[in-house]
Every structure is written in structure tokens, then in C-alpha cells.
Amino acid sequence: MELLNVYALYPIEPVRGRGSYVYTADGQEYLDLYGGHAVISIGHAHPHYVERISQQVGQLGFYSNSVENSLQQQLADRLGALSGYDDYRLFLCNSGAEANENALKIASFQTGREKVLAISRAFHGRTSGAVAATDNPKIVAPFNRTEKVEFAPLNDLEAVRERLATRQFAALIIEGIQGVAGIHLPSDEFLQGVRTLCTETGTQLILDEIQSGYGRSGRFFAHQYSGIRPDLITMAKGMGNGFPIGGVLVAPHFETWTGMLGTTFGGNHLACAAAIAVLDVMREEQLIENAARVGEYLIEELKKIPQLKEVRGRGLMIGMEIEGSASELRKKLLFEEHIFTGGAGATTVRLLPALSVSQEQAEQFVQALKKLL
Ligand SMILES: Cc1ncc(COP(=O)(O)O)c(C=O)c1O
């Protein structure tokens, strides 16, 4: 049987990983500044993570959401403490798209409204609701196309004001930092203005922190730089360090009922063990602080390189605008310098390393980049 051919692949197969490095079968080492698409938060094969998952799978890997599972509460307690959202409630699912899908539903149930306002160039995932709120017609099938979703430009508060004034929108959904679009930040003033407009018009504010959350920006969630508190926060990627898990943080004012949402695999024992291990390591090794420190160093050093047209980002979510083809530069970094990076559009290179990446590894990248440029 052939695989469905939907991904553009590099002819490289990492078979082993440790910290910020991955290795092919012949032993070649690669510095991973892509983190498997912003997923690797605490580093590859972290010993505590390996031990916690191994122990759990040997004990009980899965049981359904029809019985009590105290691991879910352990995860919620740790997440509440580290994120500063202890008064919110946690719904567990399996991926980023599913988290957004559920957040959109919760907002619509609560308000009784049908419409959603999203932001130009947004990416929220590939399931029906999430892809409808994604500003990329190429991945929206006719089945998913809907006039219920409208888009407003990033950082254009007047455009948001005009739409929300109709009081037809259940939710406004926005990324903490736009990732797939090429690392674009909502300004603090924009987020604060959006928060006020949502409150005034009864619109639920959904912060998609799937890529920008879990410490990546140097704060637990990127929106925390602006001081706002959204109504719903979605997360996934770094949450399980590679084990599939997603979640929605739900503010206290939402009415919920038994049977309102559900999933077979969401919050299963293994996923919880992985996510608990991630939060243990983030706290013990102060990885959010490391992301802020190494990220600041990296952004400063990159800004000194005259060949880069622009450097954007916060913490370890960094976009570099280059002259010429980003994919050519990424190939050279990979095949000549053995460094994985991410892409976004024709001219942006994205850096999304593990939050444990060291200053020396960041320096290694800066030197390699200077050599190639
Ligand atoms: C901001 C954002 N939202 C949602 C998603 C979708 O997540 P998943 O691929 O886990 O469904 C992504 C994935 O890249 C993302 O970057």
C-alpha cells in the first residue's frame, strides 16, 4: 500500500533524538531549531518524560472518559499553577485543530450566535470549523466554505469594531503570535482593544496559543505580555512534547453541561502522563525563563546581520525575513550545516527550537547562518 502523498519531505530520517539534537541511522547529528514544528518543548527523549510515559504504559495506557482519571486533575492543577489560569476549567482533546473546534463550539453555545471573526492570514487547523477560520482558500474545501466566518486585518482595531458592533459574532479568534503566516505579532494595544470590544459586544475572545503558548514566547502564553485575559485559550503542540494532546482553557462564566463536548482519546492516561512530565520539567528546569533569555539573545544577534531584511518574534518563536528563497536557505542549513529550521511563505525562515536550547546552540546557528549568507 502506498502512503497518501500530501507532504513535501526532506530525504532525511531522524531515528533518535536527545535534547536539541536528532540523529540519522548513520549517526549524523542535526541541531533541531524547528522542534518538529514547535512541538518539542522540553527536548527530545528527556529522561523524566521517557520514565513517566514508560511507567504509565506499563501500568494503564488507556481507559475511556466514562470513569474517573485522577491524572487529568493532576495535569489541570499543574497547568493552572504554571499558566496563572487556576480559576479556568480544562477540556482535554488530541490536537490543535480539535482544541479550536471545541472553543468555537463553546463560544457559539454560550452566545447562541453563528458567526466568527478571524484575522487575515490566520491558521487555526484543518478540521471544518478551524479551517473555515483559516485564511488560506487553498486548504478550505467547498464543504468547509462558509459565510459565517469573516476576516479583519491584524492590528486594525477599527475593522474589528465595525464587525463586532453588529453583535452577530459568537467569537473572535486570534493567534497569540501568528505562526504559519510568518511570525506576526498582535500589538499589546490591539489585544487590549479587542478584549474591550469583545466584552462590550458579548463576543467570546478565543486566544489560539497552539503554537505561541506553553512557554514558547518567554511567558506561559504570548498574550500575557498584553495583560489581557481571554474567555477561551487553546493549546496543543508543546503540551505533550510530541505525544498528541490538546486542550481548551474555559473561563468561569461559561455554562457547560454533561454531554456538551466529548472525545474518545482526549485526556487519556498516557497523554496525561506525557503532559504532566512536560510541566514538571518546564518548572524544574525553568524553561520559560530560558526561552525568554536565549530568545532575546538570538533575536539581538540576528538583528545585527545586515543581510536579514527583518527579524520578528518573541522568546523562541522567531521569523527571519530574507532576500531570496527561504526554502533554498533552509536546504543549505540542513544539508551543509546540519541544522533544521522551519519555513513560512517564500521568504521567511522560522525558528521554533526546544525551550531548553542553549545559548551555545543559538550561537552555533548564528555562525552557520552568517557563513551561508
Ligand atoms: C496557531 C495554530 N493553530 C492551530 C494549529 C493546528 O494544530 P494541529 O495541527 O495540532 O491540528 C496549528 C498548527 O500548526 C497552529 O500553528
The ligand as an ORCA input file, in Angstrom:
! r2SCAN-3c Opt
* xyz 0 1
  C      -1.788     28.578     15.591
  C      -2.170     27.183     15.229
  N      -3.425     26.766     15.454
  C      -3.818     25.508     15.160
  C      -2.947     24.597     14.605
  C      -3.424     23.212     14.285
  O      -2.867     22.289     15.149
  P      -2.898     20.722     14.777
  O      -2.008     20.546     13.599
  O      -2.395     20.048     16.029
  O      -4.306     20.372     14.485
  C      -1.623     24.997     14.348
  C      -0.674     24.051     13.723
  O       0.321     24.418     13.136
  C      -1.228     26.314     14.658
  O       0.008     26.751     14.405
*
